[in-house]
Amino acid sequence: MSEEIRPGAGIEFVYFADYVKDSIRIMRSLVYDVLEKQMIVSQATPPVLPSGLKKEIVVTYLTRRDGRTTRLGFSAVISDFIKDYELASREQVPAIVIHQTGVLKKFDIRLHYRLDVPSGSGLTLSYGSDTLNLLDISIGGARFSFKRSLSLLPNQPLTLTLGIDGRQYTLEAELLRIWSPARQSGYGGLMLSSVKFLHEGGMVEHLLGKEIFRIQRQLLAESKLLS
C-alpha cells in the first residue's frame, strides 16, 4: 500500500455496483488501518451491501505533491467485511477490507462519469445508414458530431444502432441538444449533439455498462487516465 495514505485519511472509491440503475457510484470512506496490500476502511457513504464482496473498485484520495493537491488512484477489490472492527477507542464499528490490485497513478475521478471514446474502442453509434462520430458515452447518453446534411432536431426521438465489438443493438433515444462547434475546433462542416438513452434497464444497458467499465480499466492500465 502507498506510503502516502495513512490511517485517518478520507478516500473515495468508484464502485461499479449496478450498471442498470445507478451505474457508477462514488462512495466515501475513512481509512482505519493500512497494511502492505490491504487497508481497512469505514463502511462507506452510502453503505456497501454484502453483495459488494469481491467487487472491483478504484480507490482515490487527495495528497500533496510538489506543493500541489493531486488525486491518486489504484484498482482494488472489496475482499472482506468486518462486523465489529475495534478502534483505538475500543469502540466497535463495521468496516470494509480493500485489497489493492493495481499500481498507484494520478487519477481524474470525473472520467468515471462519462467515457471519452478512444479510437479502436469497438464502440460505434449510427442513425439509419449514417455513422455518427461518437465523442463520449455513458450509461445514460452520448455526445456525437454529425454532418449538417443530416436532418436532426432537438427533442426528436431517435432509433440508434449501438455497436459493441462488432455486434449491433437497437437503442431508443431522445435528442436533447444541437449546437455548432466553436470556430477552429476541428469540426468543420459538422454539428454537435447530445442524446439521452431511453432504455429502462435490460440487456443493452447492462452490456454497455460492462463495456465502458472494461475500456476504463484498459485505459487505466495503459496509463491513459493520467491527469
ChimeraX attribute file (.defattr): number of C-alpha atoms within 10 A of each C-alpha:
attribute: neighborCount
match mode: 1-to-1
recipient: residues
	/A:1	17
	/A:2	14
	/A:3	7
	/A:4	12
	/A:5	18
	/A:6	15
	/A:7	13
	/A:8	12
	/A:9	16
	/A:10	17
	/A:11	19
	/A:12	20
	/A:13	21
	/A:14	20
	/A:15	21
	/A:16	20
	/A:17	18
	/A:18	12
	/A:19	20
	/A:20	20
	/A:21	13
	/A:22	11
	/A:23	19
	/A:24	20
	/A:25	18
	/A:26	19
	/A:27	17
	/A:28	20
	/A:29	20
	/A:30	19
	/A:31	19
	/A:32	21
	/A:33	17
	/A:34	18
	/A:35	10
	/A:36	10
	/A:37	13
	/A:38	19
	/A:39	19
	/A:40	21
	/A:41	26
	/A:42	22
	/A:43	22
	/A:44	19
	/A:45	12
	/A:46	11
	/A:47	12
	/A:48	16
	/A:49	11
	/A:50	9
	/A:51	8
	/A:52	18
	/A:53	16
	/A:54	14
	/A:55	14
	/A:56	20
	/A:57	23
	/A:58	23
	/A:59	25
	/A:60	24
	/A:61	20
	/A:62	18
	/A:63	14
	/A:64	10
	/A:65	10
	/A:66	6
	/A:67	7
	/A:68	8
	/A:69	10
	/A:70	15
	/A:71	18
	/A:72	20
	/A:73	24
	/A:74	22
	/A:75	22
	/A:76	21
	/A:77	21
	/A:78	19
	/A:79	16
	/A:80	16
	/A:81	21
	/A:82	16
	/A:83	12
	/A:84	11
	/A:85	18
	/A:86	14
	/A:87	11
	/A:88	8
	/A:89	6
	/A:90	8
	/A:91	9
	/A:92	13
	/A:93	13
	/A:94	14
	/A:95	22
	/A:96	23
	/A:97	21
	/A:98	25
	/A:99	22
	/A:100	23
	/A:101	16
	/A:102	16
	/A:103	14
	/A:104	15
	/A:105	18
	/A:106	18
	/A:107	23
	/A:108	15
	/A:109	20
	/A:110	8
	/A:111	12
	/A:112	19
	/A:113	15
	/A:114	18
	/A:115	18
	/A:116	17
	/A:117	20
	/A:118	13
	/A:119	9
	/A:120	8
	/A:121	12
	/A:122	14
	/A:123	21
	/A:124	20
	/A:125	22
	/A:126	20
	/A:127	15
	/A:128	11
	/A:129	7
	/A:130	12
	/A:131	15
	/A:132	18
	/A:133	17
	/A:134	20
	/A:135	19
	/A:136	15
	/A:137	20
	/A:138	21
	/A:139	26
	/A:140	20
	/A:141	18
	/A:142	22
	/A:143	22
	/A:144	19
	/A:145	21
	/A:146	21
	/A:147	17
	/A:148	12
	/A:149	9
	/A:150	11
	/A:151	7
	/A:152	17
	/A:153	13
	/A:154	14
	/A:155	14
	/A:156	12
	/A:157	17
	/A:158	18
	/A:159	14
	/A:160	21
	/A:161	20
	/A:162	20
	/A:163	16
	/A:164	17
	/A:165	12
	/A:166	10
	/A:167	11
	/A:168	16
	/A:169	14
	/A:170	14
	/A:171	18
	/A:172	15
	/A:173	20
	/A:174	19
	/A:175	20
	/A:176	16
	/A:177	16
	/A:178	18
	/A:179	12
	/A:180	14
	/A:181	16
	/A:182	9
	/A:183	8
	/A:184	7
	/A:185	7
	/A:186	9
	/A:187	15
	/A:188	12
	/A:189	12
	/A:190	17
	/A:191	18
	/A:192	18
	/A:193	21
	/A:194	20
	/A:195	23
	/A:196	20
	/A:197	21
	/A:198	15
	/A:199	17
	/A:200	11
	/A:201	12
	/A:202	10
	/A:203	12
	/A:204	19
	/A:205	22
	/A:206	16
	/A:207	16
	/A:208	21
	/A:209	20
	/A:210	16
	/A:211	17
	/A:212	22
	/A:213	18
	/A:214	12
	/A:215	17
	/A:216	20
	/A:217	16
	/A:218	13
	/A:219	14
	/A:220	21
	/A:221	15
	/A:222	10
	/A:223	14
	/A:224	12
	/A:225	17
	/A:226	14
	/A:227	13
